[in-house]
Amino acid sequence: MTQAGGLGWLAWLEATAVATAMRQSMWLYPIVEILHILGFVVLVGSAAMFDLRLLGFSRQLAVTDMEHHLLRWARASVLVIVPTGSLMFVAHATEFAYNPAFRLKLILLSAAALNAAAFRVRPFRQVDEWDFGARAPLAARVAAGLSLVLWTGVIACGRLLAYF
């Protein structure tokens, strides 16, 4: 798709009733943004606590117990983050689509999702060997460190949207 074609699609998105309401309502955009931030707090907070366990903190807690409890919250928060993020995007689609901070945020989000999937496929499959009291294998620790860096980048890019 060319940039001109993309602008037409993006302009159409911005002209929808939902996008117009997001821009014109005094309260709608701020409420949606607050919900988006709260969703990210739950997602990143849960992921960070899990990642810290993988990095060696709180070894007295079973990794599988933490995964079951914390990552359930992280996955559920996506049900808040995706719709609220989409609502904010359609309100400013032409502006956000070409914003370098927004583009980097999407790349980092994709990388964080791929990192989580790779963790599930590789080191987590042998979690029984290091679930409780043991040091997580190098691959799990690398995934945890990468997760912390990627999620920090996502948050930073979200804040930087206003400045680019």
LINFENFEN-V359306 format. One record per residue. RES is the residue in three letters. PSI is psi in whole degrees, -180 to 180 (none if undefined). OMEGA is omega in whole degrees, 0 to 359 (* if undefined). Layout:
res->RES psi->PSI omega->OMEGA
res->RES psi->PSI omega->OMEGA
This chain:
res->MET psi->132 omega->178
res->THR psi->164 omega->179
res->GLN psi->-40 omega->179
res->ALA psi->-43 omega->178
res->GLY psi->-39 omega->178
res->GLY psi->-39 omega->179
res->LEU psi->-36 omega->178
res->GLY psi->-45 omega->178
res->TRP psi->-44 omega->181
res->LEU psi->-39 omega->177
res->ALA psi->-39 omega->177
res->TRP psi->-44 omega->178
res->LEU psi->-45 omega->181
res->GLU psi->-21 omega->181
res->ALA psi->-6 omega->179
res->THR psi->160 omega->181
res->ALA psi->-39 omega->180
res->VAL psi->-46 omega->181
res->ALA psi->-42 omega->179
res->THR psi->-43 omega->178
res->ALA psi->-40 omega->179
res->MET psi->-39 omega->182
res->ARG psi->-34 omega->188
res->GLN psi->-25 omega->181
res->SER psi->136 omega->179
res->MET psi->-30 omega->187
res->TRP psi->-24 omega->188
res->LEU psi->-53 omega->182
res->TYR psi->-48 omega->179
res->PRO psi->-37 omega->179
res->ILE psi->-45 omega->179
res->VAL psi->-42 omega->180
res->GLU psi->-41 omega->178
res->ILE psi->-43 omega->178
res->LEU psi->-39 omega->178
res->HIS psi->-46 omega->180
res->ILE psi->-43 omega->178
res->LEU psi->-39 omega->176
res->GLY psi->-42 omega->178
res->PHE psi->-34 omega->176
res->VAL psi->-46 omega->180
res->VAL psi->-47 omega->181
res->LEU psi->-56 omega->186
res->VAL psi->-36 omega->177
res->GLY psi->-46 omega->179
res->SER psi->-47 omega->180
res->ALA psi->-41 omega->182
res->ALA psi->-42 omega->179
res->MET psi->-41 omega->177
res->PHE psi->-45 omega->180
res->ASP psi->-41 omega->179
res->LEU psi->-37 omega->176
res->ARG psi->-42 omega->179
res->LEU psi->-30 omega->180
res->LEU psi->-2 omega->173
res->GLY psi->-6 omega->178
res->PHE psi->147 omega->175
res->SER psi->49 omega->180
res->ARG psi->-16 omega->178
res->GLN psi->-9 omega->176
res->LEU psi->135 omega->179
res->ALA psi->134 omega->178
res->VAL psi->-42 omega->182
res->THR psi->-37 omega->177
res->ASP psi->-43 omega->179
res->MET psi->-42 omega->178
res->GLU psi->-46 omega->181
res->HIS psi->-43 omega->184
res->HIS psi->-55 omega->188
res->LEU psi->-46 omega->186
res->LEU psi->-19 omega->172
res->ARG psi->-42 omega->177
res->TRP psi->-42 omega->180
res->ALA psi->-46 omega->179
res->ARG psi->-40 omega->180
res->ALA psi->-33 omega->181
res->SER psi->-24 omega->177
res->VAL psi->-29 omega->178
res->LEU psi->-16 omega->175
res->VAL psi->-43 omega->187
res->ILE psi->-46 omega->184
res->VAL psi->-51 omega->180
res->PRO psi->-39 omega->180
res->THR psi->-40 omega->176
res->GLY psi->-39 omega->178
res->SER psi->-41 omega->178
res->LEU psi->-43 omega->178
res->MET psi->-37 omega->179
res->PHE psi->-48 omega->184
res->VAL psi->-29 omega->179
res->ALA psi->-28 omega->182
res->HIS psi->43 omega->188
res->ALA psi->-46 omega->182
res->THR psi->-34 omega->179
res->GLU psi->-47 omega->184
res->PHE psi->-37 omega->186
res->ALA psi->-30 omega->182
res->TYR psi->11 omega->178
res->ASN psi->122 omega->182
res->PRO psi->-33 omega->178
res->ALA psi->-38 omega->179
res->PHE psi->-43 omega->179
res->ARG psi->-43 omega->178
res->LEU psi->-38 omega->177
res->LYS psi->-45 omega->179
res->LEU psi->-38 omega->178
res->ILE psi->-45 omega->180
res->LEU psi->-38 omega->176
res->LEU psi->-44 omega->179
res->SER psi->-43 omega->179
res->ALA psi->-39 omega->179
res->ALA psi->-40 omega->178
res->ALA psi->-43 omega->178
res->LEU psi->-38 omega->178
res->ASN psi->-44 omega->179
res->ALA psi->-42 omega->179
res->ALA psi->-42 omega->179
res->ALA psi->-38 omega->177
res->PHE psi->-43 omega->180
res->ARG psi->-41 omega->184
res->VAL psi->-36 omega->186
res->ARG psi->-89 omega->191
res->PRO psi->-31 omega->184
res->PHE psi->-22 omega->179
res->ARG psi->-27 omega->179
res->GLN psi->27 omega->184
res->VAL psi->-28 omega->179
res->ASP psi->-27 omega->181
res->GLU psi->-21 omega->184
res->TRP psi->23 omega->186
res->ASP psi->-43 omega->189
res->PHE psi->122 omega->174
res->GLY psi->-15 omega->183
res->ALA psi->160 omega->175
res->ARG psi->136 omega->177
res->ALA psi->150 omega->179
res->PRO psi->161 omega->182
res->LEU psi->-43 omega->181
res->ALA psi->-39 omega->179
res->ALA psi->-40 omega->180
res->ARG psi->-39 omega->177
res->VAL psi->-44 omega->178
res->ALA psi->-40 omega->180
res->ALA psi->-46 omega->178
res->GLY psi->-43 omega->178
res->LEU psi->-41 omega->178
res->SER psi->-47 omega->180
res->LEU psi->-42 omega->179
res->VAL psi->-46 omega->182
res->LEU psi->-46 omega->181
res->TRP psi->-35 omega->175
res->THR psi->-41 omega->177
res->GLY psi->-41 omega->178
res->VAL psi->-47 omega->180
res->ILE psi->-45 omega->180
res->ALA psi->-44 omega->179
res->CYS psi->-38 omega->177
res->GLY psi->-41 omega->178
res->ARG psi->-35 omega->183
res->LEU psi->-12 omega->179
res->LEU psi->-38 omega->182
res->ALA psi->-17 omega->187
res->TYR psi->-4 omega->180
res->PHE psi->none omega->*
